[in-house]
Amino acid sequence: MIELNIDEEIDYLVEKTGCTSEQGYLYIEAEDEFLYSNGLIDYEGNDKLLEGPYEGAPTIDNDEMINFISVSTGIDRDLVEKMSYAEIDYFERLGLTSEVKTC
């Protein structure tokens, strides 16, 4: 089982991007808000993943998410983009994701 530790994720973002811890927390909160508003996070306690294959699985427009995070937090868009890629790298290191597709 993979467990996410927000403090470790923040430390990783700080190390890889030079953001502050506060910016890291703001980034994660805004990202969660974006994902929730698009129906991709369920705060009702339904934390089970559906069985694959994931045909027709929801996708995220990364540019849209980056813009949302930048506007809602006041963090410079370039830094938010760096944080986004650092977060993907962090998840890959944990074994949470093995492949990132760019369209």
GROMACS elastic network, one bead per residue, 0.5 to 0.9 nm:
[ bonds ]
;  ai    aj funct       b0    kb
    2    94     6  0.73505   500
    2    95     6  0.78627   500
    2    96     6  0.72052   500
    3    94     6  0.88542   500
    4     7     6  0.89906   500
    4     8     6  0.81746   500
    4     9     6  0.77995   500
    4    91     6  0.89894   500
    4    94     6  0.86955   500
    5     8     6  0.53702   500
    5     9     6  0.62648   500
    5    10     6  0.87099   500
    6    10     6  0.60551   500
    6    11     6  0.85415   500
    6    25     6  0.83365   500
    6    28     6  0.85168   500
    7    10     6  0.50653   500
    7    11     6  0.61810   500
    7    12     6  0.86350   500
    7    21     6  0.89523   500
    7    25     6  0.87520   500
    8    11     6  0.50184   500
    8    12     6  0.62061   500
    8    13     6  0.86811   500
    9    12     6  0.50585   500
    9    13     6  0.62516   500
    9    14     6  0.86542   500
    9    24     6  0.84253   500
    9    87     6  0.74659   500
    9    90     6  0.71318   500
    9    91     6  0.88752   500
   10    13     6  0.50400   500
   10    14     6  0.61299   500
   10    15     6  0.85534   500
   10    20     6  0.87461   500
   10    21     6  0.62554   500
   10    22     6  0.88406   500
   10    23     6  0.88533   500
   10    24     6  0.53671   500
   10    25     6  0.68111   500
   10    28     6  0.85575   500
   11    14     6  0.51067   500
   11    15     6  0.61278   500
   11    16     6  0.86146   500
   11    21     6  0.72321   500
   11    24     6  0.82813   500
   12    15     6  0.50906   500
   12    16     6  0.60551   500
   12    17     6  0.83739   500
   12    86     6  0.77100   500
   12    87     6  0.79992   500
   12    90     6  0.71625   500
   13    16     6  0.52440   500
   13    17     6  0.57463   500
   13    18     6  0.73946   500
   13    19     6  0.68815   500
   13    20     6  0.85537   500
   13    21     6  0.82589   500
   13    24     6  0.65885   500
   13    82     6  0.87818   500
   13    83     6  0.60920   500
   13    84     6  0.88736   500
   13    86     6  0.61345   500
   13    87     6  0.67531   500
   13    90     6  0.83309   500
   14    17     6  0.55209   500
   14    20     6  0.59086   500
   14    21     6  0.63891   500
   14    23     6  0.87300   500
   14    24     6  0.70770   500
   14    83     6  0.85999   500
   15    18     6  0.58841   500
   15    19     6  0.78644   500
   16    19     6  0.82478   500
   16    82     6  0.84034   500
   16    83     6  0.79868   500
   16    86     6  0.64703   500
   17    20     6  0.88936   500
   17    79     6  0.72827   500
   17    82     6  0.62364   500
   17    83     6  0.62651   500
   17    86     6  0.72924   500
   18    79     6  0.86791   500
   19    22     6  0.81495   500
   19    23     6  0.60909   500
   19    24     6  0.66914   500
   19    79     6  0.74469   500
   19    83     6  0.80394   500
   20    23     6  0.51256   500
   20    24     6  0.62884   500
   20    25     6  0.88280   500
   21    25     6  0.63293   500
   21    26     6  0.86186   500
   22    25     6  0.52385   500
   22    26     6  0.61894   500
   22    27     6  0.85365   500
   23    27     6  0.59634   500
   23    28     6  0.86576   500
   23    73     6  0.80984   500
   23    75     6  0.71385   500
   24    27     6  0.50565   500
   24    28     6  0.63569   500
   24    29     6  0.86861   500
   24    83     6  0.80396   500
   25    28     6  0.52214   500
   25    29     6  0.61522   500
   25    30     6  0.85624   500
   26    29     6  0.51600   500
   26    30     6  0.60603   500
   26    31     6  0.84246   500
   26    69     6  0.84038   500
   26    72     6  0.89901   500
   26    73     6  0.63192   500
   26    75     6  0.86618   500
   27    30     6  0.52622   500
   27    31     6  0.59981   500
   27    32     6  0.85772   500
   27    69     6  0.64091   500
   27    70     6  0.82973   500
   27    73     6  0.71921   500
   27    75     6  0.82460   500
   27    80     6  0.74269   500
   27    83     6  0.80264   500
   27    84     6  0.88478   500
   28    31     6  0.50024   500
   28    32     6  0.60971   500
   28    33     6  0.85371   500
   28    69     6  0.88286   500
   29    32     6  0.51890   500
   29    33     6  0.62210   500
   29    34     6  0.87077   500
   29    69     6  0.88649   500
   30    34     6  0.61379   500
   30    35     6  0.86052   500
   30    65     6  0.89720   500
   30    68     6  0.77169   500
   30    69     6  0.54174   500
   30    70     6  0.87314   500
   30    72     6  0.69251   500
   30    73     6  0.71273   500
   31    34     6  0.50699   500
   31    35     6  0.61697   500
   31    36     6  0.84930   500
   31    65     6  0.71621   500
   31    66     6  0.84050   500
   31    68     6  0.82448   500
   31    69     6  0.63582   500
   32    35     6  0.51018   500
   32    36     6  0.59305   500
   32    37     6  0.84249   500
   32    40     6  0.89463   500
   32    41     6  0.73550   500
   33    36     6  0.51236   500
   33    37     6  0.60244   500
   33    38     6  0.85903   500
   33    41     6  0.86999   500
   34    37     6  0.52173   500
   34    38     6  0.63331   500
   34    39     6  0.88177   500
   34    40     6  0.86033   500
   34    65     6  0.66791   500
   34    68     6  0.72410   500
   34    69     6  0.78098   500
   35    38     6  0.51547   500
   35    39     6  0.63164   500
   35    41     6  0.57253   500
   35    60     6  0.83608   500
   35    65     6  0.83930   500
   36    39     6  0.50610   500
   36    40     6  0.54722   500
   36    42     6  0.67797   500
   36    43     6  0.81019   500
   37    40     6  0.75737   500
   37    41     6  0.81225   500
   38    41     6  0.79398   500
   38    60     6  0.88359   500
   39    42     6  0.71332   500
   39    58     6  0.89134   500
   40    58     6  0.75397   500
   40    59     6  0.89592   500
   40    60     6  0.89674   500
   41    47     6  0.89051   500
   42    45     6  0.68456   500
   42    46     6  0.62834   500
   42    47     6  0.72456   500
   43    46     6  0.71849   500
   43    47     6  0.82871   500
   44    47     6  0.82916   500
   45    48     6  0.87587   500
   46    49     6  0.85931   500
   49    52     6  0.87710   500
   50    53     6  0.88663   500
   50    54     6  0.83244   500
   51    54     6  0.77020   500
   52    55     6  0.79159   500
   53    57     6  0.88630   500
   54    57     6  0.51179   500
   54    58     6  0.87575   500
   55    58     6  0.89934   500
   56    59     6  0.85813   500
   60    63     6  0.87085   500
   60    64     6  0.80828   500
   60    65     6  0.74857   500
   61    64     6  0.52871   500
   61    65     6  0.62955   500
   61    66     6  0.86921   500
   62    66     6  0.60066   500
   62    67     6  0.84996   500
   62    81     6  0.88773   500
   62    84     6  0.84709   500
   63    66     6  0.50418   500
   63    67     6  0.60828   500
   63    68     6  0.85044   500
   63    81     6  0.83877   500
   64    67     6  0.51748   500
   64    68     6  0.61450   500
   64    69     6  0.86702   500
   65    68     6  0.50134   500
   65    69     6  0.61395   500
   65    70     6  0.85383   500
   66    69     6  0.51584   500
   66    70     6  0.60788   500
   66    71     6  0.85730   500
   66    77     6  0.68439   500
   66    78     6  0.89579   500
   66    80     6  0.61643   500
   66    81     6  0.62058   500
   66    84     6  0.75831   500
   67    70     6  0.51148   500
   67    71     6  0.60750   500
   67    72     6  0.84400   500
   67    77     6  0.66865   500
   67    80     6  0.83614   500
   67    81     6  0.89375   500
   68    71     6  0.53026   500
   68    72     6  0.59525   500
   68    73     6  0.83764   500
   69    72     6  0.52538   500
   69    73     6  0.58684   500
   69    74     6  0.79006   500
   69    75     6  0.75808   500
   69    77     6  0.81136   500
   69    80     6  0.71520   500
   70    73     6  0.54443   500
   70    74     6  0.53863   500
   70    76     6  0.59688   500
   70    77     6  0.52188   500
   70    78     6  0.87657   500
   70    79     6  0.86201   500
   70    80     6  0.63419   500
   70    81     6  0.89748   500
   71    74     6  0.53948   500
   71    75     6  0.73087   500
   71    76     6  0.84759   500
   71    77     6  0.81627   500
   72    75     6  0.81796   500
   73    76     6  0.87659   500
   74    77     6  0.84923   500
   75    78     6  0.85136   500
   75    79     6  0.69211   500
   75    80     6  0.65846   500
   76    79     6  0.53921   500
   76    80     6  0.63538   500
   76    81     6  0.88051   500
   77    81     6  0.61745   500
   77    82     6  0.86906   500
   78    81     6  0.51263   500
   78    82     6  0.63823   500
   78    83     6  0.86985   500
   79    82     6  0.50323   500
   79    83     6  0.61365   500
   79    84     6  0.85731   500
   80    84     6  0.61056   500
   80    85     6  0.87697   500
   81    84     6  0.50238   500
   81    85     6  0.64546   500
   81    86     6  0.86261   500
   82    85     6  0.53078   500
   82    86     6  0.61129   500
   82    87     6  0.85521   500
   83    87     6  0.59932   500
   83    88     6  0.86125   500
   84    87     6  0.51444   500
   84    88     6  0.63922   500
   84    89     6  0.87697   500
   85    88     6  0.50637   500
   85    89     6  0.62717   500
   85    90     6  0.86164   500
   86    90     6  0.61340   500
   86    91     6  0.86944   500
   87    91     6  0.62129   500
   87    92     6  0.85676   500
   88    91     6  0.51386   500
   88    92     6  0.61799   500
   88    93     6  0.86617   500
   88    97     6  0.77965   500
   88   100     6  0.79718   500
   89    92     6  0.50341   500
   89    93     6  0.62083   500
   89    94     6  0.87249   500
   89    97     6  0.87786   500
   90    93     6  0.51568   500
   90    94     6  0.64316   500
   90    95     6  0.88022   500
   90    96     6  0.87643   500
   91    94     6  0.50857   500
   91    95     6  0.63057   500
   91    96     6  0.51615   500
   91    97     6  0.58592   500
   91    98     6  0.84637   500
   92    96     6  0.56489   500
   92    98     6  0.56551   500
   92    99     6  0.78085   500
   93    96     6  0.75401   500
   93    97     6  0.81729   500
   93    98     6  0.86761   500
   94    97     6  0.77992   500
   95    98     6  0.64602   500
   97   100     6  0.74085   500
